Amino acid sequence: MTHYEVFRECFPELKLTEENYDKLAGEKLCRAFELPEGFALVKENELRLLCVLPQKRGNGAGTRLFRSAEDYIRSRGYERMEIGGAGSGLLIGAPEDTCGFFEKMGCTLDDRVAEMSIGELNLPDKPLSGADFEIYTGDSQKLYEAVAKVDPDWAQFIGVGDVFCATVGGEIASFCILGYNDTTILNDGAKRMGSIGCVGTVPDFRRRGIGLEMVAEAAKLLLQRGCDDIFIHYTAVYDWYSRLGFKTRLFLKLGGKKL
């Protein structure tokens, strides 16, 4: 079986096409470890993927693949193994139902995050905060300053896609980055997937409902522009998004192992 076929057996809920799997897995940049029962992919110090066919589990194949990956990462001089890794296009952590295995292997898994998409959207008909909402076309310096107040690391993503903003009195209050046709782990090959990412509200404007209304308006815009679904990636505030009707499709736990 190909790696893609094994992956689909292990994650039947993820309807990725083979083309999209290849884009997200980036196997050419990874070190692969293989057994008849499954495979593992490693990039730098990240165990990007470990798959064992469901009908072949229980005979130690997963342990052997994990140990091979662990030994390889250690031999490269790393002192820590990450499970998944934030740079992975597939799984940035351990799927929740696999955490027991990774903990048995000595991993510590803490933060719980979700991959989400739209369900039955519960979008307000009319914003109540008094903010204005639009794709930002103003002073780029002001945008970078607003982003820096929320998370300086996000500056690298500005310019990747349209930035949708809520403004109050001409000041940027909240922002997010839009994608109109993204390849994600929730793609099924038939739907055009939009995305909303790097959602942040400037501290002076928090607790007014502006951020939630901005996400609602951003979702409306993506749907109007032809997106069939909307992806929310790597979020710990899944309860917040659920207020708009977004549904969690996959829970992941983040962490790794000290070598």
FIKOLZA-1660 file (N, C-alpha, C; in steps of 0.1 Angstrom, whole numbers, plus 5000, padded with zeros to 4 digits):
% residues 259
   i   px   py   pz ch aa at
   1 5008 4988 5000  A  M  N
   1 5000 5000 5000  A  M CA
   1 5009 5012 5000  A  M  C
   2 5004 5023 4994  A  T  N
   2 5011 5036 4994  A  T CA
   2 5009 5042 5007  A  T  C
   3 5017 5052 5010  A  H  N
   3 5016 5060 5022  A  H CA
   3 5002 5067 5023  A  H  C
   4 4997 5072 5011  A  Y  N
   4 4984 5078 5011  A  Y CA
   4 4973 5068 5015  A  Y  C
   5 4974 5056 5009  A  E  N
   5 4964 5046 5012  A  E CA
   5 4964 5042 5027  A  E  C
   6 4976 5041 5033  A  V  N
   6 4977 5038 5047  A  V CA
   6 4971 5050 5055  A  V  C
   7 4974 5062 5052  A  F  N
   7 4969 5074 5058  A  F CA
   7 4953 5074 5058  A  F  C
   8 4947 5071 5047  A  R  N
   8 4933 5071 5045  A  R CA
   8 4927 5060 5054  A  R  C
   9 4933 5048 5055  A  E  N
   9 4928 5038 5064  A  E CA
   9 4929 5042 5079  A  E  C
  10 4939 5050 5082  A  C  N
  10 4940 5054 5096  A  C CA
  10 4932 5066 5100  A  C  C
  11 4929 5075 5090  A  F  N
  11 4920 5087 5092  A  F CA
  11 4909 5087 5082  A  F  C
  12 4899 5078 5083  A  P  N
  12 4888 5078 5073  A  P CA
  12 4880 5090 5074  A  P  C
  13 4880 5098 5085  A  E  N
  13 4872 5110 5086  A  E CA
  13 4878 5121 5078  A  E  C
  14 4891 5120 5074  A  L  N
  14 4897 5131 5066  A  L CA
  14 4897 5126 5051  A  L  C
  15 4889 5134 5043  A  K  N
  15 4886 5129 5029  A  K CA
  15 4896 5135 5019  A  K  C
  16 4909 5136 5023  A  L  N
  16 4919 5142 5014  A  L CA
  16 4920 5134 5001  A  L  C
  17 4922 5141 4990  A  T  N
  17 4926 5135 4978  A  T CA
  17 4941 5132 4979  A  T  C
  18 4945 5123 4970  A  E  N
  18 4959 5119 4970  A  E CA
  18 4968 5132 4967  A  E  C
  19 4963 5140 4958  A  E  N
  19 4970 5152 4954  A  E CA
  19 4972 5161 4966  A  E  C
  20 4961 5163 4974  A  N  N
  20 4962 5172 4985  A  N CA
  20 4970 5166 4996  A  N  C
  21 4970 5153 4998  A  Y  N
  21 4978 5146 5008  A  Y CA
  21 4993 5149 5005  A  Y  C
  22 4997 5147 4992  A  D  N
  22 5010 5150 4988  A  D CA
  22 5015 5164 4991  A  D  C
  23 5006 5174 4988  A  K  N
  23 5009 5188 4991  A  K CA
  23 5012 5190 5006  A  K  C
  24 5003 5184 5014  A  L  N
  24 5004 5187 5028  A  L CA
  24 5015 5179 5035  A  L  C
  25 5017 5167 5031  A  A  N
  25 5026 5158 5038  A  A CA
  25 5041 5162 5035  A  A  C
  26 5044 5167 5023  A  G  N
  26 5057 5172 5020  A  G CA
  26 5067 5161 5022  A  G  C
  27 5064 5149 5017  A  E  N
  27 5072 5137 5020  A  E CA
  27 5087 5138 5015  A  E  C
  28 5088 5146 5004  A  K  N
  28 5102 5148 4998  A  K CA
  28 5111 5155 5008  A  K  C
  29 5106 5162 5017  A  L  N
  29 5114 5169 5027  A  L CA
  29 5115 5161 5040  A  L  C
  30 5110 5149 5040  A  C  N
  30 5109 5141 5053  A  C CA
  30 5118 5129 5052  A  C  C
  31 5122 5124 5063  A  R  N
  31 5128 5110 5064  A  R CA
  31 5117 5100 5067  A  R  C
  32 5116 5090 5059  A  A  N
  32 5105 5080 5060  A  A CA
  32 5110 5068 5067  A  A  C
  33 5103 5062 5076  A  F  N
  33 5105 5049 5082  A  F CA
  33 5093 5040 5079  A  F  C
  34 5096 5028 5074  A  E  N
  34 5085 5020 5069  A  E CA
  34 5086 5006 5074  A  E  C
  35 5074 5000 5077  A  L  N
  35 5072 4986 5080  A  L CA
  35 5060 4981 5072  A  L  C
  36 5058 4968 5070  A  P  N
  36 5046 4964 5063  A  P CA
  36 5033 4969 5069  A  P  C
  37 5034 4972 5082  A  E  N
  37 5021 4976 5089  A  E CA
  37 5019 4991 5088  A  E  C
  38 5029 4999 5084  A  G  N
  38 5027 5013 5084  A  G CA
  38 5039 5021 5082  A  G  C
  39 5039 5034 5085  A  F  N
  39 5051 5042 5082  A  F CA
  39 5051 5054 5092  A  F  C
  40 5063 5061 5092  A  A  N
  40 5064 5073 5100  A  A CA
  40 5072 5083 5092  A  A  C
  41 5069 5096 5093  A  L  N
  41 5076 5107 5086  A  L CA
  41 5082 5116 5097  A  L  C
  42 5095 5120 5094  A  V  N
  42 5102 5129 5103  A  V CA
  42 5108 5140 5095  A  V  C
  43 5106 5152 5100  A  K  N
  43 5113 5164 5095  A  K CA
  43 5120 5171 5106  A  K  C
  44 5133 5173 5105  A  E  N
  44 5141 5179 5115  A  E CA
  44 5138 5172 5129  A  E  C
  45 5132 5179 5139  A  N  N
  45 5130 5172 5152  A  N CA
  45 5115 5169 5154  A  N  C
  46 5108 5169 5143  A  E  N
  46 5093 5167 5143  A  E CA
  46 5089 5153 5138  A  E  C
  47 5082 5145 5146  A  L  N
  47 5076 5133 5141  A  L CA
  47 5063 5138 5135  A  L  C
  48 5063 5140 5122  A  R  N
  48 5052 5146 5114  A  R CA
  48 5040 5137 5114  A  R  C
  49 5042 5124 5112  A  L  N
  49 5031 5115 5110  A  L CA
  49 5036 5101 5114  A  L  C
  50 5027 5093 5121  A  L  N
  50 5029 5079 5124  A  L CA
  50 5016 5072 5121  A  L  C
  51 5016 5063 5112  A  C  N
  51 5004 5056 5108  A  C CA
  51 5006 5041 5108  A  C  C
  52 4997 5034 5115  A  V  N
  52 4997 5019 5115  A  V CA
  52 4983 5015 5111  A  V  C
  53 4983 5006 5101  A  L  N
  53 4970 5001 5097  A  L CA
  53 4961 4996 5108  A  L  C
  54 4949 5000 5109  A  P  N
  54 4941 4996 5121  A  P CA
  54 4941 4981 5123  A  P  C
  55 4940 4973 5113  A  Q  N
  55 4939 4958 5114  A  Q CA
  55 4953 4952 5118  A  Q  C
  56 4963 4960 5118  A  K  N
  56 4977 4955 5121  A  K CA
  56 4982 4960 5134  A  K  C
  57 4974 4967 5142  A  R  N
  57 4978 4973 5154  A  R CA
  57 4979 4962 5165  A  R  C
  58 4987 4965 5176  A  G  N
  58 4988 4956 5187  A  G CA
  58 5000 4946 5186  A  G  C
  59 5008 4947 5176  A  N  N
  59 5019 4938 5175  A  N CA
  59 5033 4945 5176  A  N  C
  60 5032 4958 5181  A  G  N
  60 5044 4965 5183  A  G CA
  60 5049 4974 5172  A  G  C
  61 5042 4974 5160  A  A  N
  61 5047 4982 5149  A  A CA
  61 5048 4996 5152  A  A  C
  62 5038 5002 5159  A  G  N
  62 5038 5016 5162  A  G CA
  62 5050 5019 5171  A  G  C
  63 5053 5011 5181  A  T  N
  63 5065 5013 5189  A  T CA
  63 5077 5013 5182  A  T  C
  64 5079 5003 5172  A  R  N
  64 5091 5002 5164  A  R CA
  64 5093 5015 5156  A  R  C
  65 5082 5019 5150  A  L  N
  65 5083 5032 5141  A  L CA
  65 5087 5044 5150  A  L  C
  66 5080 5045 5162  A  F  N
  66 5083 5056 5171  A  F CA
  66 5098 5056 5175  A  F  C
  67 5103 5044 5179  A  R  N
  67 5117 5043 5183  A  R CA
  67 5127 5046 5172  A  R  C
  68 5123 5042 5160  A  S  N
  68 5132 5045 5148  A  S CA
  68 5132 5061 5146  A  S  C
  69 5121 5067 5147  A  A  N
  69 5120 5082 5146  A  A CA
  69 5128 5088 5157  A  A  C
  70 5126 5084 5169  A  E  N
  70 5132 5089 5181  A  E CA
  70 5148 5088 5179  A  E  C
  71 5152 5077 5176  A  D  N
  71 5167 5075 5174  A  D CA
  71 5173 5084 5163  A  D  C
  72 5165 5085 5153  A  Y  N
  72 5170 5093 5142  A  Y CA
  72 5171 5108 5146  A  Y  C
  73 5161 5113 5153  A  I  N
  73 5161 5127 5157  A  I CA
  73 5172 5129 5167  A  I  C
  74 5174 5120 5176  A  R  N
  74 5185 5121 5186  A  R CA
  74 5199 5121 5179  A  R  C
  75 5200 5113 5168  A  S  N
  75 5213 5112 5161  A  S CA
  75 5216 5125 5154  A  S  C
  76 5206 5133 5151  A  R  N
  76 5208 5145 5144  A  R CA
  76 5211 5157 5154  A  R  C
  77 5213 5153 5167  A  G  N
  77 5217 5163 5176  A  G CA
  77 5206 5170 5184  A  G  C
  78 5194 5167 5181  A  Y  N
  78 5183 5174 5188  A  Y CA
  78 5181 5168 5202  A  Y  C
  79 5176 5176 5211  A  E  N
  79 5174 5172 5225  A  E CA
  79 5159 5170 5228  A  E  C
  80 5151 5173 5218  A  R  N
  80 5136 5172 5220  A  R CA
  80 5130 5167 5207  A  R  C
  81 5120 5159 5208  A  M  N
  81 5111 5154 5197  A  M CA
  81 5098 5161 5198  A  M  C
  82 5093 5167 5188  A  E  N
  82 5080 5173 5188  A  E CA
  82 5070 5163 5180  A  E  C
  83 5058 5162 5186  A  I  N
  83 5048 5154 5179  A  I CA
  83 5040 5163 5170  A  I  C
  84 5041 5160 5157  A  G  N
  84 5034 5168 5147  A  G CA
  84 5042 5180 5143  A  G  C
  85 5041 5191 5151  A  G  N
  85 5049 5203 5148  A  G CA
  85 5040 5214 5141  A  G  C
  86 5042 5226 5146  A  A  N
  86 5033 5237 5140  A  A CA
  86 5035 5239 5126  A  A  C
  87 5047 5234 5120  A  G  N
  87 5049 5236 5106  A  G CA
  87 5043 5225 5097  A  G  C
  88 5037 5215 5103  A  S  N
  88 5031 5205 5096  A  S CA
  88 5018 5209 5089  A  S  C
  89 5017 5205 5076  A  G  N
  89 5004 5208 5069  A  G CA
  89 4993 5198 5073  A  G  C
  90 4997 5186 5079  A  L  N
  90 4987 5176 5082  A  L CA
  90 4983 5177 5097  A  L  C
  91 4991 5171 5106  A  L  N
  91 4987 5170 5120  A  L CA
  91 4997 5178 5128  A  L  C
  92 4993 5188 5134  A  I  N
  92 5002 5197 5142  A  I CA
  92 5004 5191 5156  A  I  C
  93 4997 5181 5159  A  G  N
  93 4998 5174 5172  A  G CA
  93 4993 5160 5171  A  G  C
  94 4991 5154 5183  A  A  N
  94 4986 5140 5183  A  A CA
  94 4971 5140 5183  A  A  C
  95 4964 5133 5174  A  P  N
  95 4950 5132 5175  A  P CA
  95 4946 5127 5189  A  P  C
  96 4935 5132 5194  A  E  N
  96 4932 5129 5208  A  E CA
  96 4931 5115 5212  A  E  C
  97 4926 5107 5202  A  D  N
  97 4924 5093 5205  A  D CA
  97 4937 5084 5204  A  D  C
  98 4948 5091 5201  A  T  N
  98 4961 5084 5200  A  T CA
  98 4970 5088 5212  A  T  C
  99 4965 5097 5220  A  C  N
  99 4974 5103 5231  A  C CA
  99 4980 5092 5240  A  C  C
 100 4972 5082 5243  A  G  N
 100 4976 5072 5252  A  G CA
 100 4989 5065 5247  A  G  C
 101 4989 5063 5234  A  F  N
 101 5001 5056 5228  A  F CA
 101 5013 5065 5230  A  F  C
 102 5012 5078 5226  A  F  N
 102 5024 5087 5227  A  F CA
 102 5028 5089 5242  A  F  C
 103 5019 5090 5251  A  E  N
 103 5022 5091 5265  A  E CA
 103 5030 5079 5270  A  E  C
 104 5026 5067 5265  A  K  N
 104 5033 5054 5268  A  K CA
 104 5047 5055 5263  A  K  C
 105 5049 5062 5252  A  M  N
 105 5062 5063 5246  A  M CA
 105 5071 5074 5253  A  M  C
 106 5065 5080 5264  A  G  N
 106 5073 5090 5271  A  G CA
 106 5070 5104 5268  A  G  C
 107 5060 5107 5259  A  C  N
 107 5057 5120 5255  A  C CA
 107 5048 5127 5266  A  C  C
 108 5050 5140 5266  A  T  N
 108 5041 5149 5274  A  T CA
 108 5032 5157 5265  A  T  C
 109 5019 5156 5266  A  L  N
 109 5010 5162 5257  A  L CA
 109 5001 5171 5266  A  L  C
 110 5001 5184 5263  A  D  N
 110 4993 5193 5271  A  D CA
 110 4982 5201 5264  A  D  C
 111 4986 5211 5257  A  D  N
 111 4976 5220 5251  A  D CA
 111 4967 5213 5241  A  D  C
 112 4954 5215 5242  A  R  N
 112 4944 5209 5233  A  R CA
 112 4939 5220 5223  A  R  C
 113 4940 5216 5211  A  V  N
 113 4936 5225 5200  A  V CA
 113 4927 5218 5191  A  V  C
 114 4920 5226 5182  A  A  N
 114 4910 5220 5173  A  A CA
 114 4912 5225 5159  A  A  C
 115 4908 5217 5150  A  E  N
 115 4907 5220 5136  A  E CA
 115 4892 5221 5133  A  E  C
 116 4887 5232 5128  A  M  N
 116 4873 5235 5127  A  M CA
 116 4869 5239 5113  A  M  C
 117 4856 5237 5110  A  S  N
 117 4850 5242 5098  A  S CA
 117 4835 5246 5100  A  S  C
 118 4829 5252 5090  A  I  N
 118 4816 5256 5093  A  I CA
 118 4806 5245 5094  A  I  C
 119 4796 5247 5102  A  G  N
 119 4785 5237 5103  A  G CA
 119 4772 5245 5099  A  G  C
 120 4763 5246 5108  A  E  N
 120 4751 5255 5106  A  E CA
 120 4755 5268 5111  A  E  C
 121 4759 5277 5103  A  L  N
 121 4764 5290 5108  A  L CA
 121 4753 5298 5115  A  L  C
 122 4757 5303 5126  A  N  N
 122 4748 5312 5134  A  N CA
 122 4754 5326 5134  A  N  C
 123 4752 5333 5123  A  L  N
 123 4758 5346 5121  A  L CA
 123 4747 5357 5124  A  L  C
 124 4751 5367 5132  A  P  N
 124 4742 5378 5134  A  P CA
 124 4738 5385 5122  A  P  C
 125 4726 5390 5121  A  D  N
 125 4722 5397 5109  A  D CA
 125 4728 5411 5108  A  D  C
 126 4731 5416 5120  A  K  N
 126 4736 5430 5120  A  K CA
 126 4746 5431 5132  A  K  C
 127 4758 5437 5129  A  P  N
 127 4767 5439 5140  A  P CA
 127 4762 5448 5151  A  P  C
 128 4765 5446 5163  A  L  N
 128 4760 5454 5174  A  L CA
 128 4771 5462 5181  A  L  C
 129 4783 5460 5177  A  S  N
 129 4794 5467 5184  A  S CA
 129 4796 5481 5179  A  S  C
 130 4791 5484 5167  A  G  N
 130 4793 5498 5162  A  G CA
 130 4806 5499 5154  A  G  C
 131 4813 5487 5152  A  A  N
 131 4825 5487 5144  A  A CA
 131 4822 5487 5129  A  A  C
 132 4832 5491 5121  A  D  N
 132 4831 5489 5106  A  D CA
 132 4839 5478 5102  A  D  C
 133 4836 5471 5091  A  F  N
 133 4843 5459 5087  A  F CA
 133 4846 5459 5072  A  F  C
 134 4858 5456 5069  A  E  N
 134 4862 5457 5055  A  E CA
 134 4876 5451 5053  A  E  C
 135 4879 5447 5041  A  I  N
 135 4893 5443 5038  A  I CA
 135 4902 5456 5039  A  I  C
 136 4913 5454 5046  A  Y  N
 136 4921 5466 5049  A  Y CA
 136 4929 5471 5037  A  Y  C
 137 4928 5483 5034  A  T  N
 137 4936 5489 5023  A  T CA
 137 4943 5502 5028  A  T  C
 138 4944 5504 5041  A  G  N
 138 4950 5516 5047  A  G CA
 138 4965 5515 5049  A  G  C
 139 4970 5523 5058  A  D  N
 139 4984 5524 5061  A  D CA
 139 4989 5511 5066  A  D  C
 140 4999 5505 5059  A  S  N
 140 5004 5492 5063  A  S CA
 140 5011 5493 5076  A  S  C
 141 5018 5504 5079  A  Q  N
 141 5025 5506 5092  A  Q CA
 141 5015 5505 5104  A  Q  C
 142 5003 5511 5102  A  K  N
 142 4993 5510 5113  A  K CA
 142 4988 5495 5115  A  K  C
 143 4987 5488 5104  A  L  N
 143 4983 5474 5104  A  L CA
 143 4994 5466 5112  A  L  C
 144 5006 5468 5109  A  Y  N
 144 5017 5460 5115  A  Y CA
 144 5017 5464 5130  A  Y  C
 145 5015 5477 5134  A  E  N
 145 5015 5481 5148  A  E CA
 145 5004 5474 5155  A  E  C
 146 4992 5473 5149  A  A  N
 146 4981 5466 5155  A  A CA
 146 4984 5451 5157  A  A  C
 147 4989 5445 5147  A  V  N
 147 4993 5431 5148  A  V CA
 147 5003 5428 5159  A  V  C
 148 5013 5437 5160  A  A  N
 148 5023 5436 5170  A  A CA
 148 5018 5436 5185  A  A  C
 149 5007 5444 5186  A  K  N
 149 5001 5445 5200  A  K CA
 149 4994 5432 5204  A  K  C
 150 4991 5423 5194  A  V  N
 150 4984 5410 5197  A  V CA
 150 4995 5399 5197  A  V  C
 151 5002 5398 5186  A  D  N
 151 5013 5387 5185  A  D CA
 151 5023 5392 5175  A  D  C
 152 5035 5396 5179  A  P  N
 152 5045 5401 5169  A  P CA
 152 5049 5390 5159  A  P  C
 153 5048 5377 5163  A  D  N
 153 5051 5367 5153  A  D CA
 153 5042 5366 5141  A  D  C
 154 5030 5372 5142  A  W  N
 154 5021 5371 5131  A  W CA
 154 5024 5381 5120  A  W  C
 155 5034 5390 5122  A  A  N
 155 5037 5400 5112  A  A CA
 155 5042 5392 5099  A  A  C
 156 5048 5381 5101  A  Q  N
 156 5053 5373 5089  A  Q CA
 156 5042 5369 5080  A  Q  C
 157 5030 5368 5085  A  F  N
 157 5019 5363 5077  A  F CA
 157 5011 5374 5069  A  F  C
 158 5014 5387 5073  A  I  N
 158 5007 5398 5067  A  I CA
 158 5012 5399 5053  A  I  C
 159 5003 5400 5043  A  G  N
 159 5007 5400 5029  A  G CA
 159 5004 5387 5022  A  G  C
 160 5002 5376 5030  A  V  N
 160 5000 5363 5025  A  V CA
 160 4986 5362 5019  A  V  C
 161 4976 5369 5025  A  G  N
 161 4962 5369 5020  A  G CA
 161 4956 5383 5024  A  G  C
 162 4944 5384 5020  A  D  N
 162 4937 5397 5024  A  D CA
 162 4936 5398 5039  A  D  C
 163 4938 5410 5044  A  V  N
 163 4936 5412 5059  A  V CA
 163 4922 5419 5060  A  V  C
 164 4913 5412 5068  A  F  N
 164 4900 5418 5070  A  F CA
 164 4900 5424 5084  A  F  C
 165 4895 5436 5085  A  C  N
 165 4896 5443 5098  A  C CA
 165 4883 5449 5103  A  C  C
 166 4882 5450 5116  A  A  N
 166 4872 5458 5122  A  A CA
 166 4878 5471 5127  A  A  C
 167 4872 5482 5124  A  T  N
 167 4878 5495 5128  A  T CA
 167 4868 5503 5136  A  T  C
 168 4873 5510 5146  A  V  N
 168 4864 5519 5154  A  V CA
 168 4870 5533 5154  A  V  C
 169 4863 5542 5149  A  G  N
 169 4868 5556 5149  A  G CA
 169 4880 5557 5140  A  G  C
 170 4882 5549 5130  A  G  N
 170 4893 5549 5121  A  G CA
 170 4905 5541 5127  A  G  C
 171 4904 5535 5139  A  E  N
 171 4915 5527 5145  A  E CA
 171 4912 5513 5143  A  E  C
 172 4923 5505 5140  A  I  N
 172 4921 5491 5138  A  I CA
 172 4919 5484 5152  A  I  C
 173 4907 5478 5153  A  A  N
 173 4903 5472 5166  A  A CA
 173 4906 5457 5166  A  A  C
 174 4904 5450 5154  A  S  N
 174 4905 5436 5153  A  S CA
 174 4908 5433 5139  A  S  C
 175 4914 5421 5137  A  F  N
 175 4919 5417 5123  A  F CA
 175 4920 5402 5121  A  F  C
 176 4920 5398 5109  A  C  N
 176 4922 5384 5106  A  C CA
 176 4927 5383 5091  A  C  C
 177 4933 5372 5088  A  I  N
 177 4937 5369 5074  A  I CA
 177 4928 5359 5067  A  I  C
 178 4924 5362 5055  A  L  N
 178 4915 5354 5047  A  L CA
 178 4922 5346 5037  A  L  C
 179 4918 5334 5035  A  G  N
 179 4922 5326 5023  A  G CA
 179 4909 5322 5016  A  G  C
 180 4910 5321 5003  A  Y  N
 180 4898 5319 4994  A  Y CA
 180 4898 5305 4988  A  Y  C
 181 4909 5298 4987  A  N  N
 181 4909 5285 4981  A  N CA
 181 4921 5277 4986  A  N  C
 182 4921 5273 4999  A  D  N
 182 4932 5267 5006  A  D CA
 182 4932 5252 5005  A  D  C
 183 4944 5246 5006  A  T  N
 183 4945 5232 5007  A  T CA
 183 4947 5229 5022  A  T  C
 184 4937 5222 5028  A  T  N
 184 4937 5219 5042  A  T CA
 184 4934 5204 5045  A  T  C
 185 4936 5200 5057  A  I  N
 185 4933 5186 5060  A  I CA
 185 4918 5183 5059  A  I  C
 186 4910 5193 5058  A  L  N
 186 4896 5191 5058  A  L CA
 186 4890 5191 5043  A  L  C
 187 4899 5193 5033  A  N  N
 187 4895 5193 5019  A  N CA
 187 4890 5179 5015  A  N  C
 188 4880 5179 5008  A  D  N
 188 4875 5166 5003  A  D CA
 188 4876 5165 4987  A  D  C
 189 4882 5175 4981  A  G  N
 189 4884 5175 4967  A  G CA
 189 4873 5181 4959  A  G  C
 190 4861 5183 4966  A  A  N
 190 4849 5188 4959  A  A CA
 190 4846 5202 4963  A  A  C
 191 4849 5206 4975  A  K  N
 191 4846 5219 4980  A  K CA
 191 4857 5229 4979  A  K  C
 192 4854 5241 4977  A  R  N
 192 4863 5252 4977  A  R CA
 192 4864 5257 4992  A  R  C
 193 4876 5256 4997  A  M  N
 193 4878 5258 5012  A  M CA
 193 4884 5272 5014  A  M  C
 194 4877 5281 5021  A  G  N
 194 4882 5293 5025  A  G CA
 194 4888 5292 5039  A  G  C
 195 4894 5302 5044  A  S  N
 195 4900 5301 5058  A  S CA
 195 4901 5314 5064  A  S  C
 196 4900 5314 5078  A  I  N
 196 4901 5326 5086  A  I CA
 196 4912 5323 5096  A  I  C
 197 4923 5331 5096  A  G  N
 197 4934 5328 5105  A  G CA
 197 4940 5341 5111  A  G  C
 198 4949 5339 5121  A  C  N
 198 4955 5350 5128  A  C CA
 198 4945 5360 5133  A  C  C
 199 4935 5355 5140  A  V  N
 199 4924 5364 5145  A  V CA
 199 4929 5370 5157  A  V  C
 200 4929 5383 5158  A  G  N
 200 4933 5390 5170  A  G CA
 200 4926 5403 5172  A  G  C
 201 4924 5407 5184  A  T  N
 201 4918 5420 5188  A  T CA
 201 4928 5428 5196  A  T  C
 202 4930 5440 5193  A  V  N
 202 4939 5449 5200  A  V CA
 202 4934 5450 5214  A  V  C
 203 4943 5450 5224  A  P  N
 203 4939 5450 5238  A  P CA
 203 4929 5460 5242  A  P  C
 204 4931 5473 5237  A  D  N
 204 4922 5484 5241  A  D CA
 204 4907 5482 5236  A  D  C
 205 4905 5472 5227  A  F  N
 205 4892 5470 5221  A  F CA
 205 4886 5457 5225  A  F  C
 206 4892 5450 5234  A  R  N
 206 4886 5437 5238  A  R CA
 206 4874 5438 5247  A  R  C
 207 4867 5427 5248  A  R  N
 207 4855 5425 5256  A  R CA
 207 4843 5434 5252  A  R  C
 208 4843 5437 5239  A  R  N
 208 4832 5444 5233  A  R CA
 208 4824 5436 5223  A  R  C
 209 4829 5424 5220  A  G  N
 209 4822 5416 5210  A  G CA
 209 4827 5419 5196  A  G  C
 210 4837 5427 5195  A  I  N
 210 4841 5431 5181  A  I CA
 210 4848 5420 5174  A  I  C
 211 4856 5412 5180  A  G  N
 211 4863 5401 5174  A  G CA
 211 4853 5391 5168  A  G  C
 212 4844 5387 5176  A  L  N
 212 4834 5377 5172  A  L CA
 212 4826 5382 5160  A  L  C
 213 4822 5395 5161  A  E  N
 213 4814 5400 5149  A  E CA
 213 4823 5401 5137  A  E  C
 214 4836 5404 5139  A  M  N
 214 4845 5405 5127  A  M CA
 214 4846 5391 5120  A  M  C
 215 4847 5380 5128  A  V  N
 215 4848 5367 5122  A  V CA
 215 4835 5364 5115  A  V  C
 216 4824 5368 5121  A  A  N
 216 4811 5365 5114  A  A CA
 216 4810 5373 5101  A  A  C
 217 4815 5385 5100  A  E  N
 217 4815 5393 5088  A  E CA
 217 4825 5387 5078  A  E  C
 218 4836 5382 5083  A  A  N
 218 4846 5376 5074  A  A CA
 218 4840 5363 5068  A  A  C
 219 4833 5355 5076  A  A  N
 219 4827 5343 5071  A  A CA
 219 4817 5346 5060  A  A  C
 220 4809 5357 5062  A  K  N
 220 4799 5360 5052  A  K CA
 220 4806 5364 5039  A  K  C
 221 4817 5371 5040  A  L  N
 221 4824 5376 5028  A  L CA
 221 4830 5364 5020  A  L  C
 222 4835 5354 5027  A  L  N
 222 4841 5342 5021  A  L CA
 222 4830 5334 5014  A  L  C
 223 4819 5333 5020  A  L  N
 223 4808 5325 5014  A  L CA
 223 4802 5333 5002  A  L  C
 224 4802 5346 5003  A  Q  N
 224 4797 5354 4991  A  Q CA
 224 4807 5353 4980  A  Q  C
 225 4820 5351 4983  A  R  N
 225 4830 5350 4972  A  R CA
 225 4832 5336 4967  A  R  C
 226 4822 5327 4970  A  G  N
 226 4822 5314 4964  A  G CA
 226 4828 5302 4972  A  G  C
 227 4832 5305 4985  A  C  N
 227 4837 5294 4993  A  C CA
 227 4826 5285 4997  A  C  C
 228 4828 5272 4997  A  D  N
 228 4818 5262 5002  A  D CA
 228 4820 5259 5016  A  D  C
 229 4831 5261 5022  A  D  N
 229 4834 5257 5036  A  D CA
 229 4845 5267 5040  A  D  C
 230 4846 5268 5054  A  I  N
 230 4856 5277 5059  A  I CA
 230 4864 5270 5070  A  I  C
 231 4877 5271 5069  A  F  N
 231 4886 5263 5078  A  F CA
 231 4892 5273 5089  A  F  C
 232 4891 5268 5101  A  I  N
 232 4897 5275 5113  A  I CA
 232 4908 5265 5118  A  I  C
 233 4921 5269 5117  A  H  N
 233 4932 5260 5119  A  H CA
 233 4938 5263 5133  A  H  C
 234 4941 5252 5140  A  Y  N
 234 4950 5253 5151  A  Y CA
 234 4945 5263 5162  A  Y  C
 235 4933 5261 5167  A  T  N
 235 4928 5271 5176  A  T CA
 235 4925 5264 5190  A  T  C
 236 4928 5271 5200  A  A  N
 236 4925 5267 5214  A  A CA
 236 4912 5273 5219  A  A  C
 237 4906 5282 5211  A  V  N
 237 4894 5289 5216  A  V CA
 237 4882 5284 5207  A  V  C
 238 4881 5270 5207  A  Y  N
 238 4871 5264 5199  A  Y CA
 238 4857 5267 5204  A  Y  C
 239 4856 5269 5217  A  D  N
 239 4842 5272 5223  A  D CA
 239 4838 5286 5218  A  D  C
 240 4848 5295 5216  A  W  N
 240 4845 5309 5211  A  W CA
 240 4839 5308 5197  A  W  C
 241 4846 5300 5188  A  Y  N
 241 4842 5299 5174  A  Y CA
 241 4828 5291 5173  A  Y  C
 242 4826 5282 5182  A  S  N
 242 4814 5275 5182  A  S CA
 242 4801 5283 5184  A  S  C
 243 4803 5295 5190  A  R  N
 243 4792 5304 5192  A  R CA
 243 4787 5309 5178  A  R  C
 244 4795 5308 5168  A  L  N
 244 4791 5312 5154  A  L CA
 244 4786 5300 5146  A  L  C
 245 4787 5289 5152  A  G  N
 245 4783 5277 5145  A  G CA
 245 4794 5268 5139  A  G  C
 246 4806 5272 5141  A  F  N
 246 4817 5264 5136  A  F CA
 246 4818 5251 5144  A  F  C
 247 4821 5240 5137  A  K  N
 247 4822 5227 5144  A  K CA
 247 4836 5222 5144  A  K  C
 248 4840 5215 5155  A  T  N
 248 4853 5209 5156  A  T CA
 248 4852 5196 5149  A  T  C
 249 4862 5195 5140  A  R  N
 249 4863 5182 5132  A  R CA
 249 4874 5173 5137  A  R  C
 250 4884 5179 5144  A  L  N
 250 4895 5171 5149  A  L CA
 250 4901 5178 5161  A  L  C
 251 4902 5171 5173  A  F  N
 251 4909 5176 5184  A  F CA
 251 4924 5170 5184  A  F  C
 252 4933 5178 5187  A  L  N
 252 4947 5175 5188  A  L CA
 252 4953 5179 5201  A  L  C
 253 4963 5172 5206  A  K  N
 253 4971 5175 5218  A  K CA
 253 4985 5178 5213  A  K  C
 254 4991 5189 5218  A  L  N
 254 5004 5194 5215  A  L CA
 254 5014 5190 5225  A  L  C
 255 5026 5186 5221  A  G  N
 255 5037 5183 5230  A  G CA
 255 5048 5175 5223  A  G  C
 256 5056 5168 5232  A  G  N
 256 5067 5161 5226  A  G CA
 256 5074 5153 5237  A  G  C
 257 5087 5150 5234  A  K  N
 257 5095 5142 5244  A  K CA
 257 5109 5147 5244  A  K  C
 258 5114 5149 5257  A  K  N
 258 5127 5153 5259  A  K CA
 258 5136 5141 5256  A  K  C
 259 5146 5142 5248  A  L  N
 259 5155 5131 5244  A  L CA
 259 5168 5130 5253  A  L  C
% end
